[in-house]
């Protein structure tokens, strides 16, 4: 009886570990993607053509150019998501430059993702204590 109970607890512990590791890897991947985006935007001019998003019509009323063609919003959001992910992959060879840039100019971003990683680790600790 106790051998069976020990095996169940070990399986649950493995499951908790897998969940926490998966969550931490996802947080790290998003952290890298945001850090790479910040670096590429500042140093390489990535996606800077969309900085002036408002313009005046013939009556002088300001409107947002992004909503001129509302039907393509989903298409544009998918393209932006793919561009975001591709930039994260493309910046892997520049790993040292991206890290140095973010520590110098975007320290809050590094701290934010470090806190999120710590929160995931704490969640794993709490989950292991509940089992």
N, C-alpha and C positions, 0 to 999 in steps of 0.2 A: 504494500500500500504506500509506504513512504517513498519507495523508489519511483513509483508512478507519479507521485506528487512532486518529487524533486525534478523529474523529467518535464513535467508541465511548467513548473516555475522557470526552469532553464530555457524552455522554448519561449515563454513570455518575455524573459529577459533579452533573448536574442531579438525578438520582435521589437521591443522597446529600443534596443540599440540600433536596429536597422532604421526605425522611424527617425530617431534623433540624428543619426549620421546622414540620412537622406535630406532632412530639413536643413542641417548645417551646410551640406554641399549645395543645396539650392540657394541658401542665403549667400554663400561665398560666390556662387556663379553670378547672382544678381549684383553683388557688390563689385565684382570685377567688371561687369557690363557697365555699371554706372560710372566707375572710375575711368574706364576706357572711353566712355562717351564724353566725360568732362575733359579728358586729355585731348581727344580728337577735336572737340569743339574749339578749344582754346588754341591748340598748337597747329592744327591742320585745317581749320576752317570748316570742319564737318558740320553740315546742316545749318549753315549760317545764312543761307538765302532766305530763310523764313523769319528773320528777325523783325522786319517791318511788315506787320500783318494787318495794319489798318490803313485805309486810304479814304479820301473824301470823294463822294460822288459829285455830280455836277451842281448840286444844291449846297455843297459844303458840309453835308452830314457824314460823319465818320462811320464806317462799317468795317467789319472784320472780313478780310478776303478769304479766310478759310471756309466761310459759310456761303460763299457765292454759289458753289456747286455742291449742295447738301447731299445729293445722291451718291457722290463718290466718297463720302466720309468713311464708310467701311473699307473701301479699297485703299484709301490713303492710310488708314490706321494699320491695316495689314502690311502695307509697304513700309511704313515707319517702324513697325515691330521687326520686320525682317532686316531692315537696315540697322536697327539697334543691335540685333543679335549678330549680324555679319560684322559690324564694327568691333564687337567684343572679340570675335574670333580673329579678325584682322590685326588687332592690337597685341596679340599674344607675343609676337617677336619683340615688341617694344615694352616688355614687362617692366624692366628697370626704369625706363623713362616715365611710364605711367605711374608707377609707385612713387618715384621721387616727386613728380609733379603734384600728385594728390597729397602727399605729406606736406609739401610747401604751400599749396594754394587751396586745397580742399580737405583740410584736416578734419573738419566736421563730418565729412562723408566717411572717412576711415573710422572715426569714433562711433558713428551711427551703426555701421555694419559690425564693428567689434561688439557693441552692446547687443545687437540682434543675435550674434553668435553666442554670446554669454547667456542671453535669454533662452535660446534653444538648448544649451547645455543644462541650464537650471530646470527647464521643462523636463528634460530627460531624467534628471535627478529626482524630481517630484514624481514622475511616472514610475520610476523604479521603486520608490518608497511606498507608493500606493499598492503595487503588486504584492 
